[in-house]
Amino acid sequence: MGIQILGIGSYVPEKVLTNFDLEKMVDTSDEWIKTRTGIEERRIAPPEYATSDLAYNAARKALEAAGITAGELDIIIVATITPDHSFPSTACVLQEKLGADNAFGLDLEAACSGLLYSLEVANSLLVANPKYKNILVIGAEKLSAITNWEDRSTCVLFGDGAGAVVLGRSAETEEDCIIASKLGSDGRYGSILQLPAGGSRLPASAETVANKQHYLMMAGSEVFKLAVNAMVGSCQEVMKTAGIESKDVKWLVPHQANYRILRAVASRLGIPEDEVYMNVNRFGNTSAASIGLCLDEIARDKKAEKGDYILLTAFGGGLTWGSMLIKW
């Protein structure tokens, strides 16, 4: 029995926040945002929604697509930097919401690389232990909760959403869908993309709140170069391992950071822009959710056929990065 993607699902909130809305909130413009990021709008979850609510909606769709019930899940992995709580894990909260009584759950924190890290972990568990049959992997983020809406350099970038994948054993094939992968991290650069306060290093206090240290902070120009080099390098290594070339890739599906990064990665890899899957214009940067959102659109819109190579790549805080080649 091969290890395959059995189902994909996604969810974004109904509320749309456009660039024109942001013009009324901070000193920015639609033209400035589009020119530098390619983003036109993003989705924002209502105050009563937590990350587990976004994950739940995506998970239900993925389970339906996979044709299995929540009770058939063995493991739930939630990739997020915006958990409902420090503990319990968002995966445990989601397990209760789904009624996945036979599954254990864990959260994985790798920022924008979270879905790829989680797929690697899930695949490894399925390979290593035959008792596991179905694993739900979700990238889910409520980034609006950690965005400083007075900081024009970051608030234009982020949105909320969730993308879910059911990875499991399929009786229909002996082939595995994950052909090759390469993950990496470098903690030396952790400070250029971080949420400074709220952990044991800087516990919440009146001072950290006053200093706005519970909001995401990013050194954009430094991130850009590191992101492009890391994603290109890991993509090249994955393709070399798999024995394929750029021309063999049906879709490059990068983390939807911003349009300029996506174009730079594609150019360095020699992949035409029309073969780079992009929805950053509609959803902005949704961190761990972004690749799942793309994959669900590819599946729903039938933009890939059986046997197509899909190259996934991401880069995020940590710093973390990774690439993964899957066979559709």
N, C-alpha and C positions, 0 to 999 in steps of 0.2 A: 504493500500500500504506500503510495507516494504522499508526501506532505504538500498540501495544496492550499491556496486561498479559497475557502469554501463560500465566503460571503463578505460583502463590503457594505458599509452604510455610513451616512454622514448626517450632520445636523448643524444648522446655523440659526440663530435667533431671528425673529421677524423684523426687529427694528433695524433700519438702515441709517447709518450716519454718513452723510456725503461730505465731500470737500467743502461744499458751499455752507454746510452746517458748521464746519470747523472754522470757516472764515469769520463767523460770528462769535467764536469762542476764544480764538488766539490770533495773533498777528501773522496770518498766512494767507495763501490764495490757492484756488483750484489749480491754476497754471503752475505755481511753484511746486505743489505736491505731485502733480502728474509728471512734470518734467524730471523730477529727482527720484521718484519712486514708482511711477506707473499706476499708483493707487487712485481710484476714483471714489470708492465707497467701502465701508466695512460694516459688519454686523455687531450689534451691542446687546448683550443679554440684560433682561430686566433685573432690578435690584434683588428680587426674591429668588432668582436663579443662582445656583452654585455650579461649580464645574461638574459635579456628579449628575446634575439634571441635564446638562448638555450631553454628557457621556451616555446617559440612559437612553436618550432619544436616538443617538447614533447606533448604540448597541442593539436596540430592538430591530432596527432596519437591517443590520448586519446578520443577526440571527435569523430573521425572516428570509433573507437572501440565501443563507446557508442551508435553510430547511431543517434547522435543529431548534430545540427548546433550550431555555436557560439552564434547565436541570441537567442537560447533557454536557455542560461546560465543566472542564477540570480545573482550569486556571483563568483568572482575570488579571491582566496587567494594564494599569492605567499610567500612561506617560503624561506628566503634567508638571508645570512649575507654579500652578495656581490651585493647589489642593483645597478641598473644602475646609480641612483642618490640618494642623501639624500632625495630629493623630486623633482618631483612627484614620487609616489610609482611605483615600477616595475610592480605591478598589473595593474595600470592605463596605463602604457606604453604597456603592453601585451594586455589589453582590446582593445586598438586602433589597434594594429597589427592584432588581431583576427577578429575585426569588431563585437565585442560582445556588441552591442549598448544597450541592455536591462540589462546589469549586472553592479553592482558596484564592486570595487576592493579594496583590502587592502593587505599590506605586513605584515608578521608576522616574528619576529626575535627570534628564539630559537636555533640558531646554528644547530648542528647535530640532535637535537630532533624536528626540525621545521616541518617536514611532519606529525609526530604524533600529535603535538600540533594543526596543521592546520586541520587535520582530526577530532580531538575532537571538535574544534570550528564549523566546517562545519556540523558535525553530530548533535551537540546541536542546531544549527540554524534550521536544518530541522525538528528536533523533536519539537522545540518550536513554529514554525510558518509555518502553512500549505501553505502560499503563495509562499514559496520557493520550487522549484522542482529540480533544477540541480545546483550543486556547483562544480566548477573546483578548485582542490587543486594541487598545484605544489611545489615541492622542486627543486630549481634551484641554481646552484653556478658556478661562474667563480673564483675559488680559486686561479688560476694561477695569478690573478691580485693582490692578497694580500700575495703572497708567496715570501719570501726572497730567491732567487735562489743562494745565497752565504752561506746560513745556512744549513749545511748538516743534522742537526737534524730534520728539518721540511720540507725541499723542497722535500725529497724523498716520503713524505706521500700523497700529495694532487693532485687531478685532477678535471676536469671540467665535468659537465653533468647536466641533468634535468630528473626528473621523475614526471609524471602527473597522477592524478586520478580524474575521474568524479564520484562524490557521489550524488545519487539522489533517487527519489521515483520510485519504480518499481511496475507495475501493475501485475507482474507475481507471486508475493509472498507477504505474510503478515509479513514474517520474516525480521529482521534487521541483517545486516552483522556484525556490531560491537557489540560484545557480552559483553565485559568489557574493562575498561581502567583505568590506573593509571598514572598520571603525577606528576612531582615534580620539585622543584628548590631550590637552596641554594646559595644566593648571597655572602656568606662569602668566597667562593672559586673562585670568578669571576676573580681574578688576575692571576690564573694559566693557563688560556686559554682565550686569549683576543687579540683584535686589539687596541692598546693603544691610538692612536691619530686619529684625523679626526672628532671627535665629539665636543660637547660644553665644555667638560672637558679639552681637549688638541686640540684646533683648529689647522688646518694646518698652519705651519710656516716653515721658512728655517731651524730652529733648529729641529723640529720634523722630517722633511725629512732627514736631515743629520744624525739623530740618528736612522733612519730606524724604526720609530715608527708607520709607516703606513703598516707594515707587521704583519702577524699573529705571535703571540708568545705563546709558550706552555711549561709548565713544565711537561714533559712526564711521569716521574716516579710517580709524585703525581696524575696525571690524571688517570693512570692505575688502581690503587686500588679503587679510588672513582667510576670510571666508572663500574667496575665489581660489586661492592657492590650495587650500585644504580640499575643497570639493573637486577641483580638477584632478589633483593628485590621487585622491581615493577612487575616482571614477576610472582613471587610467589603469590603476592597479587591478580593479575589479574586472575590467574588460580584458586585460592581459591574462588574468587567472582563468577567465572563461574562454579565452581563445577567440574573441570576437573583436570587431573594429567599430568605430563610430557609425559607419554606414549601415551596420546591422541592427542598430537600435531603432525601434519604432517610435518610442517616446522617451525623451529625457524628462523626468519628473523631479524638479528640484524643490527644496523648501522655498516657499513663496515669501522671500525676504523683501526684495524690491526688484523692479524691472531691470535696473542697471546691473545688479549682481547676476541675475539670470542670463542676461545677454552676454556678459563677460565670460561666464562659465561655458556657455554654449559655443562661443567663438573660439575659446581656447581648446575645446574638445573637437572642433570641426563639425558640429552638429547644426544643421540649418535651423533658423529661428522658428520656422513653422512646424518643427518636430520637437519643440520645447513646450511642454504643457504648462499653461499659465492661467491662473484665475486671480492673481494678486490684485488686479484692477477692481474685482468685485468683493473680495474678502479681506484684503490687506494681509498683514503678517499675523497668522494665527498660531505661531510657534509649533508645538508638537502636533497640532491638528492639521497643518496645511497639506502634507503629503496625502493623508487619508481623504481629505476633501477632494483632492485631484483624482485619486484612484477611484473614488466612488463616481465621479462624473465620467471618467473614462469607461467604467463598467456600465453605467446607466445609459450613456449615449452611444454605446457600442463602438467606441473609437479604437478598439484593439481587437485582434482576432487571436484565436488559439495558436500558440507557438510564437507570438510576437515577443521580442525582448523589450522590457521596460526597465530603464535605468533610473534608480532613485538616488538622490543625494541631498544631504542636509548639513547645516552648520549652525551651532548655537552656543549659548553661554556655557562656560566651564573651563576652557573652551572645549567643545565637543564637535565632532563631525563624523560623517560616514557616508558610504555608498553601498548600494545593494542592487544586484541584477536579478530580476525575476523573469520567468517565462510564463507568459499569460496562458 
